[in-house]
């Protein structure tokens, strides 16, 4: 199975996030291939390292602006596309499951794109939000307000699953594949 991992690529991420994500990714890449945004830093770098250690296929996808980053990586397949929108679509197309770990602006773009495309029946792939250390609490509260105030149907909640532990996340991945 090809697993997209949406996550932060900053080198300034606090240690508890790095160590917990490493524990999850170490388990995940025992059996799954990686689709990611082609960075060797932050949590994204950890995903790359763990997939590489386990000799998994690695698909790196970036925008042309960051294509030099691909030179630092040893990917099975590489794509460089002109825009963020095209990158996000390619990440979704290349994946069987989408897993969102803590991340920044790019992760939020990818997450909302995936939820909206699934809502619009453009694909039916599992979307998992790993709410490590309550990272996504504010976002999930905002989504609840959005549903409660009628801006979006509550059915959208069916488009994604939220987990809070490594064990729970692995159980969902193993259930789906």
Rosetta silent file (secondary structure, phi, psi, omega in degrees, C-alpha in Angstrom):
SEQUENCE: XXXXXXXXXXXXXXXXXXXXXXXXXXXXXXXXXXXXXXXXXXXXXXXXXXXXXXXXXXXXXXXXXXXXXXXXXXXXXXXXXXXXXXXXXXXXXXXXXXXXXXXXXXXXXXXXXXXXXXXXXXXXXXXXXXXXXXXXXXXXXXXXXXXXXXXXXXXXXXXXXXXXXXXXXXXXXXXXX
SCORE:     score description
SCORE:     0.000 S_00000001
   1 L     0.000  140.157  177.636    0.000    0.000    0.000 S_00000001
   2 E   -96.630  117.305 -175.814    1.185    3.504   -0.823 S_00000001
   3 E  -106.619  117.857  171.561    0.779    5.764    2.184 S_00000001
   4 E   -80.368  131.422  175.075    0.828    9.521    1.803 S_00000001
   5 E  -115.941  110.506  174.458    2.230   11.171    4.910 S_00000001
   6 E   -93.823  125.137 -174.595    1.327   14.844    5.234 S_00000001
   7 L  -167.051  174.167 -179.307    3.482   16.457    7.905 S_00000001
   8 L   -75.824  146.313  177.634    5.850   19.244    8.832 S_00000001
   9 L  -117.080   11.776  179.502    9.248   19.627    7.240 S_00000001
  10 L   -74.700  146.475  174.603   10.570   22.300    9.581 S_00000001
  11 L   -87.804    5.023 -178.614   13.744   21.679   11.550 S_00000001
  12 L  -103.868   10.255 -177.447   12.265   23.673   14.454 S_00000001
  13 L   -68.685  137.042 -179.388    9.609   21.101   15.474 S_00000001
  14 L   -62.595  144.025 -174.849    9.535   20.334   19.217 S_00000001
  15 H   -53.929  -44.049 -178.423   11.113   17.028   20.264 S_00000001
  16 H   -56.110  -35.308  177.442    8.001   15.274   21.634 S_00000001
  17 H   -67.161  -41.919 -178.421    6.410   15.470   18.174 S_00000001
  18 H   -63.771  -46.534 -176.253    9.537   14.118   16.509 S_00000001
  19 H   -69.654  -39.479  179.528    9.961   11.128   18.809 S_00000001
  20 H   -69.633  -40.704  177.733    6.293   10.099   18.768 S_00000001
  21 H   -65.031  -37.981  177.475    6.054   10.470   14.990 S_00000001
  22 H   -60.922  -42.719  179.460    9.256    8.446   14.620 S_00000001
  23 H   -60.741  -43.797  178.339    7.700    5.633   16.708 S_00000001
  24 H   -65.125  -49.876 -175.117    4.616    5.608   14.477 S_00000001
  25 H   -66.380  -32.385  175.886    6.529    5.865   11.205 S_00000001
  26 H   -59.353  -41.880  178.255    8.966    3.140   12.238 S_00000001
  27 H   -71.981  -46.166 -176.071    5.991    0.767   12.532 S_00000001
  28 H   -58.094  -43.270 -174.092    4.150    2.052    9.456 S_00000001
  29 L   -87.524   15.262  165.954    7.071    1.591    7.099 S_00000001
  30 L   -70.597  -33.059 -172.131    7.560   -2.030    8.053 S_00000001
  31 L  -126.873  -14.882 -173.093    4.800   -2.775    5.529 S_00000001
  32 L  -114.541  152.532  174.099    3.849    0.345    3.547 S_00000001
  33 E   -87.992  160.947 -174.711    5.457    2.420    0.801 S_00000001
  34 E  -108.963  133.689  166.616    5.850    6.195    1.164 S_00000001
  35 E  -119.862  126.658 -176.170    4.352    9.031   -0.849 S_00000001
  36 E  -155.564  175.396 -174.913    5.521   12.414    0.430 S_00000001
  37 L   -81.616   14.082  169.181    6.429   16.004   -0.300 S_00000001
  38 L    63.376   53.524  173.435   10.108   15.278   -0.933 S_00000001
  39 L  -129.653  146.581 -179.007   11.890   16.908    1.975 S_00000001
  40 L  -100.996   12.107 -177.699   14.661   15.467    4.106 S_00000001
  41 L  -118.716  165.936  177.656   13.939   17.629    7.150 S_00000001
  42 H    61.845 -152.856  179.314   11.487   17.647   10.052 S_00000001
  43 H   -65.542  -33.243  178.507    8.886   14.907   10.378 S_00000001
  44 H   -61.502  -38.884  177.009    8.925   14.517    6.602 S_00000001
  45 H   -64.862  -36.260  177.360   12.605   13.617    6.835 S_00000001
  46 H   -64.628  -43.635  178.064   11.794   11.023    9.492 S_00000001
  47 H   -57.723  -46.483  179.822    9.193    9.440    7.190 S_00000001
  48 H   -60.053  -48.305 -179.059   11.798    9.287    4.414 S_00000001
  49 H   -58.926  -44.771 -177.643   14.449    7.781    6.736 S_00000001
  50 H   -68.036  -40.909  177.391   12.119    5.081    8.064 S_00000001
  51 H   -64.355  -41.801 -179.695   10.871    4.091    4.614 S_00000001
  52 H   -62.928  -44.508  179.451   14.458    4.006    3.345 S_00000001
  53 H   -56.893  -34.943 -176.399   15.621    1.822    6.279 S_00000001
  54 L   -95.783   11.162  177.188   12.938   -0.707    5.392 S_00000001
  55 L    54.247   43.070  178.121   13.710   -0.614    1.661 S_00000001
  56 L   -91.035  157.675  175.079   10.218    0.586    0.777 S_00000001
  57 L   -67.457  140.758 -178.538    9.273    2.324   -2.437 S_00000001
  58 E  -128.696  122.277  177.860    9.465    6.085   -2.024 S_00000001
  59 E  -111.546  113.345  179.861    7.579    8.521   -4.234 S_00000001
  60 E  -103.133  129.902 -177.404    8.713   12.128   -3.816 S_00000001
  61 E  -131.697  122.449  179.618    6.568   14.921   -5.200 S_00000001
  62 E  -139.236  171.584  173.838    7.492   18.598   -5.040 S_00000001
  63 E   -83.988  160.675  179.860    6.925   21.840   -6.893 S_00000001
  64 H   -56.255  -32.042  179.845    9.464   23.040   -9.416 S_00000001
  65 H   -59.098  -30.344 -175.881   10.512   25.701   -6.903 S_00000001
  66 H  -112.321   16.279 -174.884   11.843   22.955   -4.596 S_00000001
  67 H   -63.546  -21.128  176.323   13.050   20.410   -7.162 S_00000001
  68 H   -63.030  -27.991  178.586   16.648   20.790   -5.977 S_00000001
  69 H   -61.425  -28.321 -179.916   15.524   19.025   -2.766 S_00000001
  70 H   -63.070  -27.155 -179.325   15.015   15.864   -4.821 S_00000001
  71 H   -66.353  -23.468  179.869   18.783   15.686   -5.354 S_00000001
  72 H   -82.251  -10.175 -172.454   19.240   15.044   -1.612 S_00000001
  73 L  -112.438  160.636  175.807   16.892   12.072   -1.710 S_00000001
  74 L  -119.586   81.930 -177.240   16.963    8.591   -3.167 S_00000001
  75 L   -94.318  149.181  174.802   13.380    8.143   -4.358 S_00000001
  76 L   -68.686  -39.788  178.250   12.026    5.269   -6.396 S_00000001
  77 E  -137.736  141.462  179.486    9.922    7.792   -8.335 S_00000001
  78 E  -130.800  140.348  175.139   10.196   11.559   -8.442 S_00000001
  79 E  -132.291  137.342  171.431    7.805   14.209   -9.691 S_00000001
  80 E  -124.595  123.167 -176.097    8.322   17.933   -9.984 S_00000001
  81 E  -123.810  157.636 -174.187    5.205   19.903  -10.863 S_00000001
  82 L   -65.918  -36.367 -170.750    4.644   23.635  -11.454 S_00000001
  83 L  -129.520  162.192  175.704    2.179   24.471   -8.651 S_00000001
  84 H   -60.372  -41.104  179.334    1.145   23.540   -5.122 S_00000001
  85 H   -58.929  -46.183  179.080   -2.303   22.597   -6.431 S_00000001
  86 H   -65.672  -36.963  177.677   -0.771   20.133   -8.901 S_00000001
  87 H   -62.851  -47.489 -179.396    1.534   18.778   -6.189 S_00000001
  88 H   -60.608  -44.155  178.846   -1.390   18.197   -3.831 S_00000001
  89 H   -63.750  -40.432  179.889   -3.385   16.440   -6.547 S_00000001
  90 H   -66.565  -40.627  176.694   -0.406   14.258   -7.481 S_00000001
  91 H   -58.739  -44.759  179.933    0.175   13.308   -3.833 S_00000001
  92 H   -66.298  -42.930 -178.551   -3.479   12.259   -3.551 S_00000001
  93 H   -63.995  -38.614 -175.498   -3.439   10.367   -6.870 S_00000001
  94 H   -77.921   -9.365 -172.242   -0.297    8.393   -6.009 S_00000001
  95 L  -103.796  155.265  171.361   -1.620    7.306   -2.594 S_00000001
  96 L  -100.508  -31.345  179.296   -3.909    4.588   -1.308 S_00000001
  97 E  -139.852  146.246  178.796   -4.306    6.128    2.169 S_00000001
  98 E  -116.483  121.634 -179.144   -3.640    9.645    3.432 S_00000001
  99 E  -116.665  123.151 -179.405   -2.169   10.077    6.920 S_00000001
 100 E  -109.040  117.293  175.249   -1.828   13.558    8.368 S_00000001
 101 L  -100.329  174.049  177.541    0.664   14.114   11.164 S_00000001
 102 L   -54.783  139.068 -178.623    1.358   17.507   12.755 S_00000001
 103 L  -162.979 -174.900 -177.187    2.435   19.992   10.127 S_00000001
 104 L  -106.650 -147.514 -174.253    2.287   23.541    8.862 S_00000001
 105 H   -57.274  -43.949 -179.965    0.601   25.428    6.054 S_00000001
 106 H   -62.021  -39.605  178.625    1.330   22.828    3.386 S_00000001
 107 H   -63.789  -41.031  179.565   -0.127   20.088    5.566 S_00000001
 108 H   -64.726  -41.396  177.697   -3.300   22.124    6.123 S_00000001
 109 H   -59.892  -47.525 -178.720   -3.673   22.711    2.371 S_00000001
 110 H   -63.821  -41.273 -179.739   -3.244   18.994    1.708 S_00000001
 111 H   -63.550  -50.377 -178.865   -5.660   18.013    4.488 S_00000001
 112 H   -66.516  -35.635  176.596   -8.460   20.340    3.399 S_00000001
 113 H   -62.303  -46.357 -178.670   -7.950   19.399   -0.239 S_00000001
 114 H   -62.800  -45.751  179.807   -8.222   15.700    0.590 S_00000001
 115 H   -61.980  -44.541 -177.692  -11.351   16.145    2.714 S_00000001
 116 H   -68.063  -40.189  178.432  -13.013   18.309    0.068 S_00000001
 117 H   -66.764  -36.763  176.504  -12.119   15.990   -2.801 S_00000001
 118 H   -68.351  -41.102  177.607  -13.435   13.007   -0.848 S_00000001
 119 H   -57.986  -37.304 -179.590  -16.585   14.985    0.018 S_00000001
 120 L   -89.759   11.984  175.289  -17.056   15.637   -3.687 S_00000001
 121 L    60.539   31.499  174.727  -16.511   11.952   -4.480 S_00000001
 122 L   -80.368  -21.686  170.056  -13.328   12.560   -6.466 S_00000001
 123 L  -157.994  167.989 -179.877  -11.799    9.670   -4.526 S_00000001
 124 L  -133.025   51.208 -178.954  -12.711    7.325   -1.689 S_00000001
 125 L   -95.471  146.884  176.339   -9.414    6.812    0.080 S_00000001
 126 E   -62.634  139.796  175.401   -9.114    6.669    3.862 S_00000001
 127 E  -122.208  123.261 -179.416   -7.991    9.926    5.485 S_00000001
 128 E  -119.663  128.767  175.427   -6.490    9.705    8.964 S_00000001
 129 E  -107.070  113.705  178.522   -5.693   12.728   11.122 S_00000001
 130 E   -88.755  102.760 -175.147   -3.207   11.815   13.841 S_00000001
 131 L   -87.177   58.811 -179.514   -4.041   14.294   16.604 S_00000001
 132 H   -61.720  129.547  176.033   -0.782   13.838   18.471 S_00000001
 133 H    54.461   32.162  178.555   -0.532   15.876   21.675 S_00000001
 134 H    63.728   23.130 -176.280   -3.860   17.579   20.795 S_00000001
 135 L   -55.132  -41.498 -175.971   -2.154   19.269   17.838 S_00000001
 136 L   -94.789    8.178 -177.722   -5.336   19.363   15.746 S_00000001
 137 H   -53.531  -48.210 -178.405   -7.784   20.179   18.585 S_00000001
 138 H   -63.031  -40.307  178.560   -8.330   23.777   17.476 S_00000001
 139 H   -65.189  -43.461  179.611   -8.840   22.716   13.873 S_00000001
 140 H   -66.863  -35.802  174.990  -11.298   19.994   14.875 S_00000001
 141 H   -64.636  -42.486  177.158  -13.175   22.474   17.078 S_00000001
 142 H   -60.842  -44.191  178.567  -13.357   24.866   14.136 S_00000001
 143 H   -61.899  -41.230  177.241  -14.722   22.095   11.920 S_00000001
 144 H   -59.704  -43.199  177.740  -17.345   21.247   14.559 S_00000001
 145 H   -61.424  -40.936  178.916  -18.419   24.916   14.613 S_00000001
 146 H   -59.520  -43.785  178.601  -18.576   24.815   10.828 S_00000001
 147 H   -68.788  -46.999 -175.920  -20.884   21.787   10.959 S_00000001
 148 H   -63.928  -33.210 -177.363  -23.019   23.094   13.830 S_00000001
 149 L   -92.842    7.943  170.808  -23.579   26.471   12.198 S_00000001
 150 L    81.631   11.962  179.136  -24.619   24.913    8.915 S_00000001
 151 L   -76.986  -28.180  179.888  -21.714   25.945    6.687 S_00000001
 152 L  -141.411  142.604  178.604  -20.852   22.332    5.942 S_00000001
 153 L   -62.754  141.063  176.814  -22.871   19.149    6.267 S_00000001
 154 H   -61.985  -18.439  178.363  -22.093   16.999    9.308 S_00000001
 155 H   -62.595  -21.933  179.616  -21.684   14.138    6.827 S_00000001
 156 H   -60.397  -28.350  178.051  -18.237   15.546    6.012 S_00000001
 157 H   -58.880  -23.850  179.030  -17.082   14.067    9.333 S_00000001
 158 H   -74.029  -10.225 -177.906  -17.453   10.683    7.650 S_00000001
 159 H   -78.950  -15.381 -175.708  -14.650   11.640    5.243 S_00000001
 160 L  -145.913  160.521  175.504  -11.902   11.312    7.850 S_00000001
 161 E  -122.047  144.817  179.260  -10.935    9.536   11.046 S_00000001
 162 E  -113.412  131.858  176.877   -9.105   11.084   13.974 S_00000001
 163 E  -122.295  161.199 -179.957   -6.624    9.131   16.092 S_00000001
 164 L  -128.926   -5.730 -179.885   -4.635   10.109   19.163 S_00000001
 165 L  -134.825  159.717  175.979   -2.207    7.229   19.689 S_00000001
 166 H   -59.697  -46.414 -177.831    0.262    5.190   17.673 S_00000001
 167 H   -59.172  -45.621 -179.951   -1.673    2.016   18.518 S_00000001
 168 H   -64.548  -41.237  179.715   -4.999    3.467   17.352 S_00000001
 169 H   -64.500  -45.569  178.442   -3.471    4.779   14.122 S_00000001
 170 H   -63.130  -38.015  179.097   -1.851    1.437   13.331 S_00000001
 171 H   -61.605  -41.833  179.287   -5.129   -0.373   14.044 S_00000001
 172 H   -67.653  -43.311  178.452   -6.943    1.772   11.472 S_00000001
 173 H   -62.122  -43.663 -178.901   -4.185    1.307    8.893 S_00000001
 174 H   -68.819  -31.981  178.414   -4.143   -2.460    9.471 S_00000001
 175 H   -67.882  -39.654 -177.780   -7.954   -2.620    9.282 S_00000001
 176 H   -78.561  -25.750 -176.184   -7.981   -0.859    5.910 S_00000001
 177 L  -143.227    0.000    0.000   -5.061   -2.832    4.455 S_00000001
